[in-house]
Amino acid sequence: MDLKQLIQDDDAVSPVIGVILMVAITVILAAVIASFVLGLGDSAGDAAPSVSVDCNTQGNYMNHTGGAELQHNNLNASTGSLDKSSGENYTAGDVIISSDVSDDTQLVWNNPDGSSSSIIAEC
């Protein structure tokens, strides 16, 4: 057995490494494409919060009855005024709007990055 011949004989190394690299690239590419197709490429933190409210047009209030905590800075009311000060949060049991609540009052959530807004509750 010639030691010099054995050291220089690397015919099987290149095809094996090539196959491994091609499989790795294929798996990575498939994962990237799947994340965009399934919507995982979007930022999930930017979704509008889900809340339940109770509107009382005679008592003039909109009450937070359950769901996500709401940040005052991200909310607007179509009628009436928000009950808390800037920087405070609304949780279940809190009054959100305390005046001028009517059948067409809407609570609007504004995305913190300013890209969108959504009506999250209405009477």
ABEGO torsion letter per residue (X at the ends): XBAAAAAABAAAAAAAAAAAAAAAAAAAAAAAAAAAAAGAABBAAABBBBBBBBBBAAAGBBBBAEEBBBBAAABBBABEBBABBBGBBBBBGBBABABGBBAABBBBBBBAAGABBBBABBX
